[in-house]
């Protein structure tokens, strides 16, 4: 069972990596032809979606890290000052690792809050995801631009302010609107059981659930 589980997650993370990398390429192609700035609307949406298919700190961190690595790789493909700055791992990779952690912490906080109010884990998950996406996207913009300022990739606070406004608004709104539908659609297609939502509320239940699954598989 352990070997099968490792294979499953290896394939799953490979698929996630491919999806996020393609999304990053699309973002670059859309913005590089006409705009001097660097949108990440598609990449953030895909990253958040794959993170919440089976939400956990590990999955969110891995999704964020893949996003960062994709930005690092594409910085050598597309030549613009802001994109070229992504060749620095402290600008491209490190902030996205932080985003993954923030994403899960905000999600689990709102998930528990909404579940306490409504007593419906699925509804709580659907309400928590947009909040997590909004905070995650805002965190991404703030940390990345802060690192760009620290390493002086671009000069002038006015330039950074314009980039902040033009990037933050669409990156905050779009993922918050579309990610919940994507997540529930994929979860339904993969037949991920609703009890996974309840398990999020208690780590001990998750361990019991994993033990039960192993027992059933070995039987």
C-alpha positions in Angstrom: 0.0 0.0 0.0 2.8 2.4 0.9 4.5 1.9 -2.5 1.2 2.4 -4.3 0.5 5.5 -2.4 4.0 6.9 -3.2 3.4 6.2 -6.9 0.0 7.8 -6.8 1.3 11.1 -5.3 4.4 11.0 -7.6 2.1 10.9 -10.6 -0.2 13.5 -9.1 2.5 16.0 -8.4 3.9 15.5 -11.9 0.5 16.3 -13.3 0.3 19.4 -11.0 3.7 20.5 -12.2 2.8 20.2 -15.8 -0.4 22.1 -15.4 1.2 24.9 -13.4 4.1 25.2 -15.9 1.7 25.4 -18.9 -0.3 28.0 -17.0 2.8 30.0 -16.4 3.7 29.9 -20.1 0.2 31.1 -21.0 0.5 34.0 -18.6 3.8 35.0 -20.2 2.6 34.7 -23.7 -0.5 36.8 -23.0 1.4 39.6 -21.3 4.8 39.6 -23.0 3.5 40.5 -26.4 1.8 43.8 -25.4 2.4 44.6 -21.8 5.5 45.5 -19.9 4.2 43.9 -16.7 3.9 40.3 -15.6 0.5 38.9 -14.8 0.1 35.6 -13.1 -3.7 35.2 -13.1 -3.8 31.9 -14.9 -0.9 30.5 -12.9 -2.4 31.6 -9.6 -5.8 30.1 -10.5 -4.2 26.7 -11.5 -1.9 26.7 -8.5 -4.7 27.4 -6.0 -7.0 24.8 -7.7 -4.5 22.0 -7.5 -3.6 22.9 -3.9 -7.3 22.6 -2.8 -8.2 19.4 -4.6 -6.9 17.6 -1.5 -6.1 20.5 0.8 -3.2 20.1 3.2 -0.1 22.1 4.2 2.1 19.8 2.2 0.0 20.0 -1.0 -0.3 23.8 -0.7 3.4 24.2 -0.1 4.3 21.9 -3.0 1.9 23.8 -5.3 3.4 27.1 -4.4 6.9 25.8 -4.8 6.1 24.5 -8.3 4.7 27.9 -9.1 8.0 29.5 -8.1 10.1 27.0 -10.0 8.0 27.6 -13.1 8.5 31.3 -12.8 12.3 30.7 -12.4 12.4 28.6 -15.5 10.3 30.8 -17.7 12.5 33.8 -16.7 15.1 32.4 -19.0 12.6 32.0 -21.9 10.9 35.4 -21.9 13.1 38.5 -21.9 11.7 41.5 -20.1 13.2 43.4 -17.1 10.5 42.3 -14.6 10.5 38.7 -15.8 14.3 38.5 -15.9 14.3 39.5 -12.3 12.6 36.1 -11.6 16.0 34.5 -12.4 16.7 35.2 -8.8 15.3 32.4 -6.7 14.7 34.8 -3.8 12.3 36.6 -6.1 10.7 33.8 -8.0 10.7 30.7 -5.7 11.0 31.8 -2.1 7.9 34.1 -2.1 5.7 31.4 -3.7 6.8 28.9 -0.9 5.5 31.4 1.6 2.3 31.8 -0.4 1.7 28.1 -0.2 1.9 28.2 3.6 -0.2 31.3 3.9 -2.8 29.8 1.5 -3.3 26.7 3.7 -3.3 28.6 7.0 -6.0 31.1 5.8 -8.0 28.3 4.2 -8.0 26.1 7.3 -8.9 29.1 9.6 -11.9 30.1 7.5 -12.9 26.5 6.9 -13.1 25.8 10.7 -14.9 29.1 11.2 -17.5 28.5 8.5 -18.0 24.9 9.6 -18.6 26.1 13.2 -21.3 28.4 11.9 -23.0 26.2 9.3 -22.1 22.7 10.4 -21.6 21.7 6.8 -18.0 20.9 5.8 -18.6 21.1 2.0 -20.2 24.5 2.3 -17.5 25.7 4.6 -14.9 24.5 2.1 -16.6 26.4 -0.7 -16.7 29.6 1.3 -13.2 29.3 2.7 -11.5 28.8 -0.7 -12.2 32.3 -2.1 -10.9 34.0 1.1 -7.7 31.9 0.9 -7.3 32.6 -2.8 -7.7 36.4 -2.2 -5.2 36.4 0.7 -2.8 34.1 -1.2 -2.8 36.3 -4.3 -2.3 39.5 -2.3 0.5 37.8 -0.4 2.1 36.8 -3.7 2.0 40.3 -5.1 3.3 42.0 -1.9 6.2 39.6 -1.3 7.3 39.4 -4.9 7.3 43.2 -5.3 9.0 43.6 -2.0 11.8 41.3 -3.2 12.0 43.2 -6.5 12.4 46.4 -4.5 15.1 44.9 -2.3 17.1 43.6 -5.2 16.4 46.8 -7.2 15.2 45.0 -10.3 13.1 48.0 -11.1 13.8 51.6 -10.0 11.1 54.0 -8.7 8.3 53.5 -6.3 5.8 54.8 -8.8 6.6 51.9 -11.1 6.1 49.4 -8.3 2.9 51.1 -7.3 1.5 50.8 -10.9 2.5 47.2 -11.1 0.9 46.5 -7.7 -2.4 48.0 -8.7 -2.5 46.4 -12.2 -1.4 43.0 -10.9 -3.2 42.8 -7.5 -6.7 43.6 -8.7 -7.2 40.9 -11.4 -5.0 38.4 -9.5 -7.1 38.8 -6.4 -10.5 38.7 -8.1 -10.2 36.0 -10.8 -8.9 33.1 -8.7 -11.4 33.8 -6.0 -14.2 33.5 -8.5 -13.2 30.5 -10.5 -11.1 28.3 -8.3 -14.0 26.9 -6.1 -15.9 25.7 -9.2 -12.7 24.1 -10.6 -11.9 22.4 -7.2 -15.4 20.9 -6.7 -15.6 19.8 -10.3 -12.3 18.0 -10.1 -13.1 16.5 -6.7 -16.4 15.2 -8.1 -14.7 13.7 -11.1 -12.1 12.0 -9.0 -14.8 10.9 -6.5 -13.0 12.4 -3.5 -15.2 11.6 -0.6 -16.8 14.4 1.4 -15.4 12.9 4.6 -12.1 14.4 3.6 -13.6 17.8 4.5 -14.4 16.6 8.0 -11.0 15.0 8.4 -9.5 18.5 8.0 -11.0 19.5 11.3 -9.1 16.9 13.3 -5.6 15.6 12.4 -6.2 12.5 14.5 -9.2 11.6 12.4 -7.0 11.9 9.3 -4.5 9.4 10.8 -7.4 7.1 11.6 -8.8 7.4 8.1 -5.4 6.7 6.5 -5.0 3.6 8.8 -8.5 2.4 7.8 -7.7 2.8 4.1 -4.5 0.9 4.4 -6.3 -1.9 6.3 -9.0 -2.1 3.6 -6.4 -2.2 0.8 -4.4 -5.0 2.5 -7.5 -7.0 3.1 
